[in-house]
Amino acid sequence: MGLLGARLSPQQQIILEESGAINIVIATDNDEAGNKAANHIITTCSGLFNIKRIEYPGKDPGSLSIEQTKQIFLPILERI
């Protein structure tokens, strides 16, 4: 699920809770807004889900090459 903003909305949190999800993978931008969003998700959801924040080079995960994306994301996704 994409944030579509700088915070996880209460409605998005309800959707996650009702979906049966166990894990949340966070890949927000590497900037102040992205860090605030990630911290908000961790604070509000850590008691409900296993949370993993993906760290990557650069500012935006969309700027990664396909190969970089595979190298960074796949090992994490395969473990959860």
C-alpha positions as MATLAB code, in Angstrom:
seq = 'MGLLGARLSPQQQIILEESGAINIVIATDNDEAGNKAANHIITTCSGLFNIKRIEYPGKDPGSLSIEQTKQIFLPILERI';
ca = [
       0.000    0.000    0.000;
       1.367    3.421   -0.857;
       1.047    6.243    1.632;
      -0.110    8.781   -0.924;
       1.107   11.497    1.406;
       3.457   11.974    4.303;
       1.551    9.897    6.874;
      -0.301    6.649    7.239;
      -3.916    7.726    7.550;
      -6.263    6.160   10.107;
      -8.230    4.653    7.222;
      -5.064    3.063    5.792;
      -4.213    1.635    9.204;
      -7.692    0.101    9.443;
      -7.261   -1.462    6.000;
      -3.930   -2.975    7.077;
      -5.399   -4.304   10.317;
      -8.396   -5.847    8.538;
      -6.260   -7.324    5.747;
      -4.615   -9.883    7.984;
      -1.171   -8.464    7.223;
       1.569   -9.416    9.653;
       4.473   -7.440    8.204;
       4.947   -3.873    7.038;
       7.904   -2.966    4.846;
       8.738    0.736    4.853;
      10.568    2.262    1.893;
       9.963    5.974    2.273;
      12.159    8.648    0.721;
      15.481    9.396    2.403;
      14.544   12.931    3.396;
      12.929   14.692    6.344;
       9.364   13.947    5.210;
      10.179   10.301    4.515;
      11.828    9.888    7.906;
       8.852   11.499    9.649;
       6.464    9.214    7.782;
       8.501    6.120    8.657;
       8.735    7.121   12.309;
       4.975    7.729   12.406;
       4.288    4.252   10.995;
       6.718    2.653   13.435;
       5.179    4.507   16.383;
       1.553    3.778   15.505;
       1.911    0.241   14.173;
       4.780   -1.438   16.024;
       2.456   -3.216   18.430;
       0.351   -4.624   15.608;
       2.824   -5.603   12.883;
       6.397   -6.694   12.324;
       8.012   -3.646   10.734;
      11.109   -3.528    8.568;
      12.450   -0.276    7.142;
      14.454   -0.733    3.986;
      17.550    1.399    3.664;
      18.873    2.190    0.210;
      21.263    4.649   -1.437;
      19.878    7.894   -2.804;
      16.834    9.964   -1.957;
      13.996    8.099   -3.621;
      13.456    4.340   -4.068;
      12.074    5.119   -7.527;
      15.513    6.315   -8.600;
      17.052    2.877   -8.077;
      17.852    0.724  -11.091;
      15.977   -2.540  -11.485;
      19.106   -4.436  -10.457;
      19.610   -2.262   -7.350;
      15.959   -2.736   -6.424;
      16.290   -6.511   -6.694;
      19.518   -6.557   -4.665;
      18.080   -4.412   -1.877;
      14.435   -5.460   -1.669;
      14.335   -9.157   -2.592;
      16.457  -10.495    0.298;
      14.277   -8.614    2.783;
      11.017   -9.673    1.175;
      12.143  -13.304    0.982;
      12.814  -13.355    4.754;
       9.350  -12.151    5.750;
];
